[in-house]
Structure formats: structure tokens, C-alpha cells
Amino acid sequence: MELFAAIDTRASAGRLTTPGPSAGHLSRILDAAGRAPDHGRLRPWKFIVPEGELRERFATAAAAAKRVRLPTMTDEQFAAERDKLTRSPTLVVVACAVRREQSKVPEIEQVVAAAAAAENLFLAAHDLGYGVMWKTGAAAYDANVKATLGLDAADHIIGIMHLGTRLK
């Protein structure tokens, strides 16, 4: 796909189904994401692909974080919240591990570099024919959710990227 065509036709998918990206395609998508511009060449982004047990713990932590904010949440609502992170074929969490020891590169510039990486990821997946949804939500700001993914509380989750085949 030509660059401007990819940009002009890029849109968040409404619903996704299997299959998600193959291992080769996912590797290519993450390589493209890592080519984002960043001041100081710090590469402040992290790409986490939660699979298996990690994905289950991540989904449970996100639902638990919402239950803390909404204590009246029913068990059915908890399960529905949890399912949001388990039904997409592939998840990629784009995070920014700010390098605070870098006084020359302000935190905001590191965060926007990670956001540029997320956009590269989105466009690369789109170019390969996959649907993408870029989500965050309150779970992205929760320290326990971050810890589940091996992130520090001060790190930023830029996007929870859902990838798969776009449902018509």
C-alpha cells in the first residue's frame, strides 16, 4: 500500500475476529513501530504482547482496576470488562518507559516518540491488511495494571492496540 493511501484509509476497526497477525507479520509490525522518530535516539517505547497467562492476568487486573473505581460493579460487569482484553486476537501494549536521567530530552518528547511508534504500528498493521483499535481507558493509568505488565508506576501506557481481522 502506498503511504498516503494507508494514511487516508486508516480507521479504527469497529470489531475484530481471528486471525490476528502471523508471527512474521507481528515481527514486521513491531519493527516498523520501532522506526519512529525520537529525540536523542532514546527509544523510550516498550512493546508488550501479552499472551497466555500474562494476558489473563492483564485482563483481570484491568477489570479489578475498574471495580475499584466502581465498587457497585456486578460479577457480570466484571466479566464483561475482563473479556474486552481477551477477545481480540492480538494485543500489543505500547508503553513509554521515560528515561528521567536524560536531562536533555524532556519527558513529553519521550512520550510523543512512543505515540509516534504507536502510529507506526497502526499504519503497518493496516498496510498488512489487519484491523486495529487503539484503546486506553482508565486501566492504562492504573499502577497495578502497569505492574502486571512489568512496567513501573511512572511509565505511561500509550495505547492498548487490538489487532485482528476486521469484521465487515
Secondary structure, DSSP 8 states (H G I E B T S, - for coil): --HHHHHHH----S-EES----HHHHHHHHHHHTT---GGG---EEEE---HHHHHHHHHHHHHHHHHH-TT--HHHHHHHHHTTTSSSEEEEEEE---TT-TTS-HHHHHHHHHHHHHHHHHHHHHTT-EEEEE--GGGG-HHHHHHTT--TTSEEEEEEEEEEE--
